[in-house]
Amino acid sequence: MTAGLAVQATVGRDTLPIGPWTGLGVLAGWAVAALLGGGPVLRLRDA
């Protein structure tokens, strides 16, 4: 189960590989990395 789906799980949370809050942290980390990586590229290529 991916981090995004771990956040949405409502039943069987004891069997998840990561908890919902940890999954939310992983998801937020990926979002921040995408924004930090894409911001300079957009700034350089924007006409």
Backbone bond lengths (Angstrom), bond angles and torsions (degrees), N, CA, C in turn:
res aa  C-N    CA-C-N  psi(-1)  N-CA   C-N-CA  omega(-1)  CA-C   N-CA-C  phi
1 M - - - 1.449 - - 1.523 108.68 -
2 T 1.306 116.41 134.99 1.456 120.62 -178.26 1.521 110.95 -80.74
3 A 1.320 115.31 169.79 1.462 120.65 -178.04 1.526 111.26 -62.09
4 G 1.312 117.11 -39.05 1.460 120.05 -179.94 1.515 112.50 -65.09
5 L 1.326 117.00 -38.90 1.459 119.91 178.81 1.519 111.99 -75.38
6 A 1.329 118.20 -26.64 1.461 120.56 176.66 1.519 110.35 -65.10
7 V 1.314 117.35 -31.03 1.462 121.32 178.34 1.520 110.30 -69.41
8 Q 1.330 117.92 -33.73 1.455 122.29 -175.42 1.521 113.88 -86.32
9 A 1.326 118.38 -10.63 1.462 121.31 -175.39 1.524 110.77 -66.40
10 T 1.335 116.13 133.81 1.459 120.66 178.32 1.522 112.24 -116.14
11 V 1.324 117.70 -20.98 1.466 121.02 178.25 1.522 108.94 -125.85
12 G 1.297 116.90 151.99 1.455 121.70 178.22 1.515 113.36 67.65
13 R 1.309 117.32 33.97 1.464 120.07 -177.16 1.520 112.39 -70.99
14 D 1.323 117.49 -18.26 1.467 120.25 179.45 1.522 112.10 -70.39
15 T 1.325 117.51 -22.81 1.464 121.01 -176.91 1.531 113.03 -97.27
16 L 1.313 117.78 2.24 1.463 120.41 -179.51 1.521 110.41 -72.57
17 P 1.338 117.64 144.49 1.465 119.88 178.09 1.529 112.62 -67.30
18 I 1.334 117.12 -32.12 1.466 121.17 174.18 1.519 108.03 -132.26
19 G 1.313 116.41 154.59 1.453 120.77 -178.75 1.521 112.04 -78.41
20 P 1.327 116.08 168.13 1.461 119.81 -179.06 1.528 113.41 -61.73
21 W 1.332 117.81 -41.45 1.468 119.80 -179.64 1.520 111.49 -70.18
22 T 1.311 116.81 -36.10 1.463 120.05 175.99 1.524 110.06 -66.40
23 G 1.324 116.57 -40.54 1.461 120.97 176.79 1.520 111.86 -61.86
24 L 1.326 116.14 -39.11 1.461 119.90 177.32 1.525 110.79 -65.56
25 G 1.321 116.54 -37.60 1.465 120.50 176.89 1.518 112.07 -65.14
26 V 1.326 116.75 -41.90 1.471 120.92 177.97 1.525 110.12 -64.32
27 L 1.312 116.17 -43.47 1.463 120.79 178.88 1.527 111.09 -62.52
28 A 1.322 117.40 -42.71 1.467 121.11 177.92 1.525 110.95 -65.76
29 G 1.321 116.89 -37.63 1.462 120.44 177.88 1.515 112.26 -62.31
30 W 1.323 116.62 -43.25 1.468 120.23 177.75 1.527 110.72 -65.09
31 A 1.326 117.14 -38.61 1.465 120.12 179.31 1.526 111.02 -65.25
32 V 1.324 116.93 -42.91 1.468 120.86 178.31 1.523 110.38 -64.02
33 A 1.323 116.92 -42.26 1.471 120.29 179.13 1.529 110.93 -62.54
34 A 1.324 117.12 -40.00 1.465 120.23 179.08 1.525 111.39 -66.47
35 L 1.327 116.85 -40.30 1.465 119.84 179.28 1.519 111.79 -68.84
36 L 1.322 117.00 -41.27 1.462 120.21 179.10 1.526 111.72 -69.09
37 G 1.309 117.16 -32.84 1.461 120.52 177.99 1.517 112.94 -78.37
38 G 1.321 117.06 -34.81 1.455 120.81 -176.86 1.515 114.38 -85.42
39 G 1.328 117.37 -24.41 1.463 120.85 -179.17 1.517 113.55 -59.36
40 P 1.324 118.22 -53.40 1.468 118.90 178.42 1.531 113.39 -63.14
41 V 1.313 116.98 -36.05 1.470 120.02 178.68 1.524 109.76 -64.44
42 L 1.321 116.87 -43.76 1.463 120.38 178.32 1.524 110.97 -63.70
43 R 1.314 116.78 -40.95 1.465 120.71 -179.65 1.539 111.07 -64.66
44 L 1.332 117.28 -39.43 1.460 120.54 -179.18 1.525 112.90 -73.05
45 R 1.321 117.02 -35.22 1.468 120.24 -173.98 1.522 113.79 -96.64
46 D 1.312 117.91 -8.49 1.461 120.33 -178.12 1.524 109.80 -71.17
47 A 1.324 115.37 130.32 1.468 119.17 -176.38 1.509 111.77 -86.89
